[in-house]
Amino acid sequence: MQLHRMPATSIGPAALESRESQLLAIARQLFARDGFERTSLRDIAEAADITKAALYYYFPNKEALYERVVVDSMQALFDDVCGAVALVHSPTARIRAFMLASAQVLDHARDRWIAGSRAFHEGGRGGQHLAAIALRDRYESLLRCCIAEGVESGELRAVDPALAGRFLLSGLNQMSHWHRSDGRLSAAQVMAQFLDMALQGLCVEARGNAEASVSDAPVSSSTTTPRAQKLCRTVGTTSA
């Protein structure tokens, strides 16, 4: 993993937010690579070409920096899937959009996904971890809402939305352990195949390829469905 170092420039009031974002990006890469316990503030400061004392200007301790990384990662993921779900109509298409948007994070911001997921395996620290848990719960609730809507409409069999959601997310969570970014298939391409297999077991009856490709195709933002917008509001979007 190649770390992106910060330029050695003076800090003025207008540059504080940008410098903080750079520190968060560097910390996210290190936390994703080495985990919380094996990453020190000294490691982060050295990667950022600043002193450890200067790092305290932005974050009071490693825990606060870690929690900020996790919360920001979870918020970005939730925003991504909400946006994707809002652009399609049918429940099956929403499930597909949710899972593909999640997998695309592995393709385009792998350290963001890994840093966020590590937090729930390594244990919570402080009040901000509660914020991360709340975002994770909203994320999972959105998928359950999509599945429940499919059951209600008759598009999906009468499955337990919570169990079906865990089934789908388990494949996604495991993918970060074995999928290679330089592999033959992208994470999104792998997930597309997973979904084809999973949805054949969830759908009431087999649908023709042509029908599936039309019903699952994203639509423009100008035709965002009110029901999809309501789903995102129901699970409670929050600002970063």
C-alpha positions as CSV (number, residue, x, y, z in Angstrom):
1,M,0.0,0.0,0.0
2,Q,1.5,3.4,-1.0
3,L,0.7,6.1,1.5
4,H,-0.1,9.5,0.3
5,R,2.1,12.0,2.2
6,M,1.1,15.5,3.0
7,P,3.0,18.4,1.5
8,A,5.1,20.4,3.9
9,T,3.2,23.7,3.8
10,S,2.4,26.3,6.5
11,I,-1.0,26.0,8.1
12,G,-3.5,28.9,7.9
13,P,-7.1,29.0,9.0
14,A,-8.3,28.3,5.5
15,A,-6.1,25.2,5.2
16,L,-7.1,23.5,8.5
17,E,-10.0,21.5,7.0
18,S,-7.9,20.4,4.1
19,R,-5.0,19.3,6.3
20,E,-7.4,17.4,8.6
21,S,-8.8,15.6,5.6
22,Q,-5.3,14.6,4.5
23,L,-4.5,13.3,8.0
24,L,-7.8,11.3,8.0
25,A,-6.9,9.8,4.6
26,I,-3.4,8.8,5.8
27,A,-4.8,7.4,9.1
28,R,-7.4,5.4,7.2
29,Q,-4.8,3.7,5.1
30,L,-2.7,2.8,8.1
31,F,-5.7,1.6,10.2
32,A,-6.9,-0.5,7.2
33,R,-3.5,-2.1,6.7
34,D,-2.4,-2.6,10.3
35,G,-5.4,-2.2,12.5
36,F,-5.9,0.0,15.5
37,E,-3.5,-1.7,18.0
38,R,-0.6,-1.9,15.6
39,T,-0.9,1.7,14.3
40,S,0.6,4.4,16.5
41,L,0.2,8.2,16.3
42,R,3.9,8.3,15.6
43,D,3.3,6.1,12.5
44,I,0.6,8.5,11.3
45,A,2.7,11.6,12.0
46,E,5.7,10.1,10.1
47,A,3.5,9.2,7.1
48,A,2.1,12.7,7.1
49,D,5.6,14.3,7.5
50,I,4.6,16.2,10.6
51,T,5.6,15.9,14.3
52,K,3.6,13.8,16.7
53,A,3.0,17.0,18.7
54,A,1.5,18.7,15.6
55,L,-0.9,15.8,15.2
56,Y,-2.4,16.5,18.6
57,Y,-3.4,19.9,17.2
58,Y,-6.1,18.1,15.2
59,F,-7.0,15.0,17.3
60,P,-6.5,14.7,21.1
61,N,-5.6,11.0,20.9
62,K,-5.5,7.9,18.7
63,E,-8.9,6.8,19.8
64,A,-10.5,10.0,18.6
65,L,-8.8,9.8,15.3
66,Y,-9.8,6.2,14.8
67,E,-13.4,6.8,15.6
68,R,-13.5,9.8,13.2
69,V,-12.1,7.5,10.5
70,V,-14.7,4.8,11.2
71,V,-17.7,7.2,11.4
72,D,-16.7,9.0,8.2
73,S,-16.2,5.7,6.4
74,M,-19.6,4.4,7.6
75,Q,-21.4,7.7,6.7
76,A,-19.9,7.6,3.2
77,L,-20.9,4.0,2.7
78,F,-24.5,4.7,3.8
79,D,-24.7,7.8,1.6
80,D,-23.5,5.7,-1.4
81,V,-26.1,3.0,-0.9
82,C,-28.9,5.4,-0.2
83,G,-28.2,7.2,-3.4
84,A,-28.0,4.0,-5.4
85,V,-31.3,2.6,-4.0
86,A,-33.1,5.9,-4.7
87,L,-32.5,5.5,-8.4
88,V,-34.3,2.3,-9.1
89,H,-37.9,1.1,-8.9
90,S,-38.4,-2.6,-8.0
91,P,-37.5,-4.2,-4.7
92,T,-35.1,-6.6,-6.5
93,A,-33.5,-3.8,-8.3
94,R,-33.0,-1.9,-5.0
95,I,-31.4,-5.0,-3.4
96,R,-29.1,-5.2,-6.4
97,A,-28.3,-1.5,-6.3
98,F,-27.6,-1.7,-2.5
99,M,-25.2,-4.6,-2.8
100,L,-23.4,-3.3,-6.0
101,A,-22.9,0.1,-4.5
102,S,-21.4,-1.5,-1.4
103,A,-19.1,-3.7,-3.5
104,Q,-17.9,-0.7,-5.5
105,V,-16.5,0.8,-2.3
106,L,-14.1,-2.2,-2.2
107,D,-13.1,-1.4,-5.8
108,H,-12.7,2.4,-5.4
109,A,-12.0,3.0,-1.7
110,R,-10.9,-0.4,-0.2
111,D,-9.1,1.2,2.7
112,R,-12.4,3.0,3.7
113,W,-14.3,-0.3,3.7
114,I,-11.6,-2.2,5.6
115,A,-11.0,0.5,8.2
116,G,-14.7,0.7,8.8
117,S,-15.3,-3.0,9.1
118,R,-12.2,-3.6,11.4
119,A,-13.8,-1.4,14.0
120,F,-16.6,-3.9,14.6
121,H,-14.2,-6.8,15.0
122,E,-11.7,-4.9,17.2
123,G,-14.3,-3.6,19.7
124,G,-15.7,-0.2,20.5
125,R,-14.0,2.8,21.9
126,G,-15.9,5.8,23.3
127,G,-19.1,7.5,22.3
128,Q,-18.3,8.0,18.6
129,H,-18.3,4.2,18.3
130,L,-22.0,4.4,19.2
131,A,-22.4,6.7,16.2
132,A,-20.6,4.2,14.0
133,I,-22.9,1.4,15.3
134,A,-26.0,3.6,14.6
135,L,-24.8,4.1,11.0
136,R,-24.2,0.4,10.6
137,D,-27.7,-0.3,11.9
138,R,-29.2,2.2,9.4
139,Y,-27.2,0.6,6.6
140,E,-28.4,-2.9,7.4
141,S,-31.9,-1.7,8.0
142,L,-32.1,-0.2,4.5
143,L,-31.3,-3.6,3.0
144,R,-33.9,-5.3,5.3
145,C,-36.5,-2.7,4.1
146,C,-35.8,-3.5,0.5
147,I,-36.2,-7.2,1.1
148,A,-39.3,-6.7,3.2
149,E,-40.8,-4.6,0.4
150,G,-40.1,-7.4,-2.0
151,V,-41.8,-9.9,0.2
152,E,-44.8,-7.6,0.7
153,S,-45.2,-7.0,-3.1
154,G,-44.9,-10.7,-3.9
155,E,-41.7,-10.2,-5.9
156,L,-39.7,-12.2,-3.3
157,R,-40.7,-15.4,-1.4
158,A,-41.8,-15.0,2.2
159,V,-38.3,-15.0,3.6
160,D,-37.2,-13.5,6.9
161,P,-35.8,-10.1,5.9
162,A,-33.3,-10.1,8.7
163,L,-31.9,-13.5,7.8
164,A,-31.9,-12.8,4.1
165,G,-30.0,-9.5,4.8
166,R,-27.4,-11.3,6.8
167,F,-27.0,-13.9,4.1
168,L,-26.3,-11.2,1.5
169,L,-24.0,-9.2,3.7
170,S,-22.0,-12.2,4.8
171,G,-20.8,-12.7,1.2
172,L,-19.9,-9.0,1.0
173,N,-18.1,-8.9,4.3
174,Q,-16.0,-12.0,3.5
175,M,-15.0,-10.6,0.1
176,S,-12.7,-8.1,1.7
177,H,-10.6,-11.0,3.0
178,W,-10.0,-12.8,-0.2
179,H,-10.8,-10.5,-3.1
180,R,-7.7,-9.0,-4.8
181,S,-7.9,-5.6,-6.3
182,D,-5.8,-6.7,-9.2
183,G,-7.8,-9.9,-9.8
184,R,-9.6,-11.1,-12.8
185,L,-13.0,-9.7,-11.6
186,S,-13.7,-6.5,-9.8
187,A,-15.5,-6.7,-6.5
188,A,-18.7,-5.3,-8.2
189,Q,-18.4,-8.0,-10.9
190,V,-18.1,-10.7,-8.2
191,M,-21.1,-9.3,-6.3
192,A,-23.2,-9.2,-9.5
193,Q,-22.6,-13.0,-9.8
194,F,-23.4,-13.5,-6.2
195,L,-26.6,-11.6,-6.6
196,D,-27.6,-13.7,-9.6
197,M,-27.2,-16.8,-7.6
198,A,-28.9,-15.5,-4.5
199,L,-31.9,-13.9,-6.2
200,Q,-32.7,-17.0,-8.1
201,G,-33.4,-18.5,-4.6
202,L,-35.3,-15.5,-3.4
203,C,-37.5,-14.7,-6.4
204,V,-41.0,-16.2,-6.6
205,E,-40.4,-17.5,-10.1
206,A,-37.6,-17.4,-12.6
207,R,-37.7,-14.3,-14.8
208,G,-36.5,-13.9,-18.3
209,N,-33.1,-12.3,-18.8
210,A,-34.6,-9.5,-20.8
211,E,-37.1,-8.7,-18.1
212,A,-34.5,-8.9,-15.4
213,S,-32.1,-6.6,-17.2
214,V,-34.9,-4.0,-17.7
215,S,-36.3,-4.1,-14.2
216,D,-32.9,-4.0,-12.6
217,A,-31.4,-1.2,-14.7
218,P,-30.8,2.1,-12.9
219,V,-32.9,5.1,-13.9
220,S,-31.9,8.7,-14.0
221,S,-32.0,10.8,-10.9
222,S,-34.8,12.8,-12.4
223,T,-37.0,9.7,-12.0
224,T,-36.1,8.8,-8.5
225,T,-39.1,7.0,-7.0
226,P,-40.9,8.4,-4.0
227,R,-41.0,4.9,-2.4
228,A,-37.2,4.7,-2.6
229,Q,-36.8,8.2,-1.2
230,K,-39.0,7.2,1.7
231,L,-36.9,4.1,2.4
232,C,-33.8,6.2,2.9
233,R,-35.7,8.6,5.1
234,T,-37.2,5.8,7.1
235,V,-33.8,4.4,8.2
236,G,-32.6,7.9,9.0
237,T,-30.0,9.5,6.9
238,T,-27.5,11.6,8.8
239,S,-25.0,14.3,7.8
240,A,-21.3,13.7,8.2
